[in-house]
Amino acid sequence: MTPEATRERILELARDEGFELVRFASAAPLAAARVAAQTALAAGHLDGMTWITHEWLDRSTDPARFLPGARTVIVFALPCRSSASQFSVLRPQSFPARGRVSAYARGRDYHRVFETRLRRIARVIRDEMGADARATVDYGPLLERPLAVAAGMGWRGKSTMLLAPGFGPWLLLGAIATSLQIAPDPPLRKTCGRCTRCLVACPTGALSPEGHVLDARLCISYHTIENRGPIPRELRPKFGNRVFGCDECLDACPVGAARFETHPDFAPVSLDDAFPPLADLLSFDDEAFAVRFRGRSIMRAKRDGLLRNACIALGNVGTEGDLPALVAALSDPSPLVRGHAAWGVARLATRLALGLRYGACGVLVESLAVEPDAFVREELTLAIAELKASG
């Protein structure tokens, strides 16, 4: 096949698999992306993500190390949010006893959606075109956003997200590295200009004042998904009702304001997929968690992480009727959940009424008397002190 015919065949395969956008990039090393990522790692901005090492970044910015002999990287995208969805316009204050799930995680796990389709395309490249091909989503050692920028799919916004004309930051990405030689698409000559909406919108100040730098230590998405330990106490009040991810910088972005439809696999089936009842989440054991979220990205947070997040959210937005669920969580098998339940009890009671504070303080004192875990004891002690200080 001629290079032109090869390109058209791949585009045909991509269309058959339902991909909205497909672009081609050279498999040359991503020198600028490597420097930026190494700088972020050295500055501590990636602390907590232990799999990201200097060696991992060297590999993930060189497609030829991902696939020896690679000449081209094909970047695929699917939209993960519909501007027309009845769930896309709901704000946290509309549902004070519900959590909020990031738009991309309200349907099927995008890893599974991409894996199936990309592997079929890679198989055709190998079998029909006689070339090597290897597919990946964001779990593999290949940085897909810099490749998407190199391929002209969009530009790197101040939020660090890929911004694509017509879609803005609402795209999920996958890639296939191949030994095929295909002419790369030209990069876009676009920037965010003077716009700072994403920087202003970030609840925790995780984005640098100039943009383009994200500190994971302050990022709600990192903490609610990747962090396996306690959430820093100073950040908890800023989480609002978010239990998985945070779309504030994406929602604030004016790029891609035109109407578009999310891929059907990513669309929520019900309101609970987008805004789950918080008290209900606290009743989940491991089995119930697995049954409810099997095949969805929320599994990434694991049961204890999601319940930890729900305790924080209830503290921030719960009602008096939610207090029993938080009190019950003080006896959860997981110390991580019990500790954050203590914070949630104090936070909720402090927000609501003086009489409620008195009763909540008594419950926390009783829990402290029988609590064996040092972390939970510290959280209980601090929660009791905060309630007493509030009157």
N, C-alpha and C positions, 0 to 999 in steps of 0.2 A: 504494500500500500504506500502511496505517496504521503508525505507529511500532511498535506492538506486533507487527504482522504482519512488518514488516521485521526486527525483532529475532529473531523465531522463525525466519524464513527463513535468516538468517545462522547461527543456532545449528544449524539443520538441515544447512547446507553444511559447517560445522565438524565435525559428527559424521560426515558422510559421508567427510570427509578424515582421520578418525581422531584428532582433537584431543581430549585428555582434559579440558582446561580452556579456557574462553573467557570473557572479561570485557570490559566496555565502560568506557571512560574519556572524560572530556571532552577536547577538543583544546586546552584552555586552556594557556598557557605554564606550564612546571614551575618556578616561581620558586624554591622551596626546593632542588630538585635542582640548579638552575643555580648557586646560591650555593655549595652543597657541592662541586660539581665544579670551579668556578672557584677555590675556596679550596685544594682538593687540588692543582690545577695550579700555583698560585702557590707552594705549599709544596714543590714538587719531587717530590710523590708519584707523578706520572705521567711522570717523566723517562724518556726512551727511546722513548715512544710519540709520535713526532714529528707524527703526523697530528692529535693532539688539541691544538688551539690554543684560545685564548680565543674566537675567532670561531666555530670548530667547535662549541664548547660552547653558545654563544648559539643557533646554529641547531638543535642536537640536542635542546634543551630547549623548542623551540617547534614543535609539530606543524604550525602554519600555514605555517611556512617549509619544512617537508618537503613539504607538499601545500597550496598556496594554496587557501583556502576550506574547509579541514578543520574539521569540527565534532566528530567522534568518532574515537577511536582504539580499534580492536578488538585485544585482546591474546590471543594463542594460546599454549598450552603443551603440551609433550610430555615425559613422564618419560624420564630418561636412565640410570636405574639400577634394577635389580630387586633387592629385598632377598632374593629367593628364588634368585638366580643362583648357580651353583656358583663363579663367579669373583669374586663380590662379597665373599666372606669370606676370600679368600686374602691373607695378609700378606707383606710383603717378605722376612721371615726364612724363609719357606717355600721360597723359590726364590733362593738366594744368587747365582746366576749369571744371573738374569733381571732385566730392567727392569720398570718399572711404568708403565702408561699410564692417564691419568685416565679415569674411567668413561664420560664422555660421548664420548670419542674412540675407543672400542673397536669401533665399527661404522662405518656410513656417516657422511660429513660432514653434520652437521646443517644446514648452510647449504643444501645441495642438497635435503635432505628438506623443509625449510620452504619454500624458494623455489617448488618445483613446486606444493605444495598452496595456498600463500597466493596465488599468481598466478592459480590457477583460481578461487578465491573472489573475488578482486578483479575478475576478468573478468566474473563473474556480477553483481557489484554495478554495474559499468559498463553491461553489456548489458541486464540484466533490470530494474534499478532506476533506470537513468539518472543515476547519481551518479558523481562522481569517486572514485577509489580508487587507492592506491599501497601496495605491500607492501614489507616490509624484514625482514631478520634483523639481527644485531648489527653487520654491516658498514656499514649505512647511518647517516646523521646523525640518529638518533632514539634516545634513551636508553630502552630498553624496560623496565628494572627499575623506575625511578620511575613509569612509566606503569602497570605491573602493580600496583604498590602503590596508585596512585590508583584503579585499577579494582577494588580489593578482592580481588585474587588471592592476596595474602599481605602480609607486612610485611617491612621491611628489617631483616635480622638484624645482630647485632654483627660478623658476618663480612663484611658488606656484601652478602651474597647475599639474594635473595628467598626468604623462608620461607613455604611454602604449607601449610595444614593438610592432613594426609594424605600429603604428598609431601616436606615439608621443603625443602632446597635443591636437590633432584634434579630440576629442571625446566629445559628449554631454551625460550627465548621467541622469538616472532616477532610482528609487528604489521602491521595495515593501517590507514592513515589514510584517512578518507573524508569526503566532504561531507554524508553522511547525518546527520540529527539523531536520535540514539538516546540514550535516558535512560541516564546512567552508573550503574554499580554502586557501592554505598557502600563506602568503604574499611573495612578491618578495624580494630577497636580492640584490637590485640594488640601485645605487645612481647616481648623475650627475658627481661624481668625481671632477676633476679640471675644468671642462667646465664652462665658464662664459659668453657664447655667449648671453644668454637672458639678463643678467645684463648689458652688454655693449650696447645691441640694444635698451633698453628702452629710448625713446626720452626725458623723463622728470625726470629720476632718481627715479622713483617710487619704484623700487626694492632696498632693502638694499644691501650694498657692499658684504655681505656674502651670500645673497640670502635667500629664504624661508620666507621673510617678505615683504609684499606689503603695501605701504602707499596710501590708496585710495585718499587722498587729492592731490596727484600728478599724479594719474592715468587717462590717457585719456579715457579709457573705462568707468570709474566711471563718469567722468564729462560729457561725451557726451550722456550717457544713463540715469544715476540715478539723477544727479544734476539738480535740478529744478530752480536754480538761476543763477547768473552771473558766468562766467568762470573767474578764477583769471587772471588778465591782464598779469602777468609774464609768464603764461603757454601758452597763446594763440599762440604766434609765433611758438611754438613747436608742435602744433597740425597738421601742414601741411594741407592736404586736407581731413583729417578724419572727418566724420560726424556722424558715429555710430560705436563705438568700436575702438579697436586698436589691431592689430595682430603682432606687431613687435617682442615681446618676443617669440611668437609661431613660426613665420617665421624663427627666428634665431636658433631654437632648432634643433639639428641634429638627434634627436630620431624620428623614424618614417619616415625616408626619402624614404623608399620603396614606390612603387606605390600602391595606394588604391583608391577606388571610394567612393565618398560621397554618403550618402543616397539620393535617388532621390528627396525627399521632401525638402532637403536643398540646392539643386542645383539652381543657378540663371537661369532664363529663358532667360534673355537678358543682354546685357552689362550694361544697365541702372540700373539693380538690384544690380550690384556690384559697379559700378562707376556712380552714378546719376549726370546728369548735374546740377551744383550748381545754376546757375541763374534760372533754372526752379523751383527748390525747393522754392525759395523766392517768387514765385507767388502763392503758395498754401494757400488757406484759410482752415478752419477746415474741411469743407466737402471734398475738393479735397484731403487733407491729408488722411482722413479716407478711401476714395475710392481707392487711390493709394496704401496704405500700409495695408489695412485690411487683417488680417490673417497672418501678418508678425511681427517679433520681433521689428521692427522699431517703431511700435506703442508705445512701452515702453517709448520712448523719448518724446512723445507727439509732437503736431504740433509746439508749440513755442520753445521747446528744439531743434528740428531738424533744424528749421530756424535759431535759434541762432548759431548752429554749422555751418550751411552753410555760415553765414556772416563771421565767423572766417576763414573758409576754403577759401572763395573768397579773403579775405584780404591777405592770405598767397600765393595762387597760381593763382588767377584770372588774367585776361587780361584786357586791356583797354576797350574792348567790354563788360565786365561784370560790369563796373562801374554803368551804368544806373540801373541795378537790385539792387545794394546796395543802391543807392540813393533813389530808390522807397521804399526800406525797411525802410528808415528813417521815413516813414509815416505809418508803419505797426500798426495795432491795439494793438499789444503787446509791452509794454515798454521793456521787455526782448529782443525782436528782434530789436527794434529801437536802444537800447543802443549798442548792438553788431554790428549793421550796421554802427554806427558812427565809431567804432574801425576799422571795415573792410574798410570803405572808406579811412580813413587816412593811414592804412597799405598798401592798394593797390596803392594809389596815391604816397606814399613815395617810394615804390619799383620801380615805373615805370618812371615818367618823371616830371621835374620841372614845366612845363606848366600845367600838370594835377593836381599837388599839389595846384596851385593857384586856379583853378576852384573848386576843391574839398573843399578847405578851405571856399570859398564863400558859397557853399551849406550847409556846417555844421554851419556856422554863421547864415544863414537864418533859419535853423531848430532850433537852440538854441533860437532864438527870439520868437518862438511860442511853445516851448516844456514845458509842465506843470509838467512832472514827474522828481523828484529829481535825481533818478539814471541815467536817460537818459541825463539830463542836465550835470551831472558830466562827463559822457562818452563823450558828445559833447565837453565840455570844454577841457578835456584832449586831445581829438583828434585834436582840433584846435591848441592847444599848440604844439603838436608833429609835425604837418605840418609846423607851423611857424619855429620851431627849425630846421627842415630839410632843410630850405631854401625857 
